[in-house]
Amino acid sequence: MTPDQLKAACLDFNGAEETFPFNPETSVFKVGGKIFAISALDGEPLKVSLKCEPEVAVRLRATYPAITPGWHLNKRHWNTVLLDGSIPEQVLLEMIEDSYDLIVSRLPRRQQLVLDWSGLRADAEADGGEDEG
């Protein structure tokens, strides 16, 4: 995955924005004002840090040597991913989506509705459809 593809993948979600709160070289992708991805897109090698459920984070680290505990982040909840081609692109895209979903799931329902978050639709389907009256 190229830096442009990584940026596009992070910005492909409703309400996602790229900010630069740390320095001009570090892209910080947020939704609802909360971080879900961090990357120095011009960095070599290219890496991205993503939020992750702790149990899943451990499993991913055990499966892929290119995934390590979050660099300068809470290592329980963040992974840093070296984009060296060893991780299937679909796995990486799912990790980005999972990170976004973790953040949106903790936003107020009002914000989730504005974002048209797919997690709300999944919850409604699990509940057997629309809420009644």
C-alpha positions as CSV (number, residue, x, y, z in Angstrom):
1,M,0.0,0.0,0.0
2,T,1.3,3.4,-1.0
3,P,1.1,6.5,1.2
4,D,-1.7,7.9,-1.1
5,Q,-3.6,4.6,-0.8
6,L,-3.3,4.6,3.0
7,K,-4.5,8.2,3.2
8,A,-7.4,7.5,0.9
9,A,-8.4,4.4,3.0
10,C,-8.4,6.4,6.2
11,L,-10.4,9.2,4.6
12,D,-12.9,6.8,3.0
13,F,-15.1,6.8,6.2
14,N,-17.9,9.2,6.9
15,G,-16.7,12.1,9.0
16,A,-13.0,11.1,8.8
17,E,-10.6,14.0,8.6
18,E,-6.8,14.5,8.3
19,T,-5.2,16.8,10.9
20,F,-1.7,17.7,11.9
21,P,-1.7,18.4,15.6
22,F,1.8,17.1,16.3
23,N,3.8,18.3,13.3
24,P,3.4,18.9,9.6
25,E,4.9,15.4,8.8
26,T,2.5,13.4,10.9
27,S,-1.0,12.8,9.5
28,V,-3.6,12.2,12.3
29,F,-6.9,10.8,11.1
30,K,-9.8,11.5,13.3
31,V,-13.6,11.1,13.5
32,G,-15.7,13.0,16.0
33,G,-12.5,14.7,17.2
34,K,-11.0,11.4,18.2
35,I,-7.9,9.7,16.7
36,F,-8.2,6.4,14.8
37,A,-5.0,6.4,12.7
38,I,-1.6,8.0,12.8
39,S,1.0,7.9,10.1
40,A,4.0,9.8,8.8
41,L,3.0,9.3,5.2
42,D,6.4,10.4,3.9
43,G,8.2,8.1,6.4
44,E,10.4,5.3,5.2
45,P,9.5,2.7,5.9
46,L,5.8,3.5,5.8
47,K,3.9,2.7,9.1
48,V,0.5,3.4,10.5
49,S,-0.7,3.2,14.1
50,L,-4.3,1.9,14.6
51,K,-6.5,1.5,17.6
52,C,-7.5,-2.2,18.3
53,E,-9.4,-4.3,20.8
54,P,-6.7,-5.6,23.2
55,E,-7.4,-9.3,22.5
56,V,-7.3,-8.8,18.7
57,A,-4.2,-6.7,19.0
58,V,-2.3,-9.6,20.7
59,R,-3.6,-12.1,18.0
60,L,-2.5,-9.8,15.2
61,R,1.0,-9.3,16.7
62,A,1.4,-13.1,17.0
63,T,0.3,-13.6,13.4
64,Y,2.2,-10.9,11.6
65,P,5.7,-9.8,12.6
66,A,5.1,-6.5,10.9
67,I,2.5,-5.6,13.6
68,T,4.0,-4.4,16.9
69,P,2.6,-2.7,20.0
70,G,1.7,0.9,19.3
71,W,4.8,3.1,19.2
72,H,4.5,5.9,21.7
73,L,0.9,4.9,22.4
74,N,-1.0,2.7,24.8
75,K,0.4,-0.6,23.8
76,R,-2.7,-2.4,25.0
77,H,-5.0,-0.6,22.6
78,W,-2.8,0.4,19.7
79,N,-0.8,-1.5,17.1
80,T,1.8,0.0,14.8
81,V,1.8,-1.7,11.4
82,L,4.9,-1.7,9.1
83,L,3.6,-1.6,5.5
84,D,6.2,-3.8,4.0
85,G,3.9,-5.9,1.9
86,S,3.8,-8.8,4.3
87,I,0.3,-8.1,5.5
88,P,-2.5,-8.7,3.0
89,E,-4.1,-5.5,1.9
90,Q,-7.6,-6.7,2.9
91,V,-6.3,-7.4,6.5
92,L,-4.9,-3.9,6.7
93,L,-8.2,-2.3,5.3
94,E,-10.1,-4.3,8.0
95,M,-7.8,-3.0,10.7
96,I,-8.3,0.6,9.6
97,E,-12.1,0.0,9.5
98,D,-12.0,-1.7,13.0
99,S,-10.1,1.3,14.4
100,Y,-12.6,3.7,13.0
101,D,-15.5,1.6,14.3
102,L,-13.9,1.5,17.8
103,I,-13.9,5.3,17.9
104,V,-17.3,5.8,16.5
105,S,-18.8,3.2,18.8
106,R,-17.9,5.4,21.7
107,L,-19.3,8.6,20.3
108,P,-22.8,9.8,21.3
109,R,-25.6,8.1,19.4
110,R,-26.5,11.5,17.9
111,Q,-23.0,11.7,16.3
112,Q,-23.3,8.1,15.1
113,L,-26.5,8.9,13.4
114,V,-25.0,11.9,11.7
115,L,-22.1,9.8,10.5
116,D,-24.6,7.1,9.2
117,W,-22.4,4.6,11.0
118,S,-22.8,1.0,9.8
119,G,-22.6,-0.2,13.4
120,L,-26.0,1.3,14.1
121,R,-27.4,-0.6,11.2
122,A,-25.8,-3.8,12.4
123,D,-27.2,-3.2,15.9
124,A,-30.7,-2.7,14.5
125,E,-30.4,-5.9,12.4
126,A,-29.3,-7.8,15.5
127,D,-32.3,-6.4,17.4
128,G,-34.7,-7.6,14.6
129,G,-35.2,-4.4,12.8
130,E,-36.2,-0.8,13.6
131,D,-37.0,0.2,17.2
132,E,-40.7,0.4,17.8
133,G,-42.4,3.4,19.2
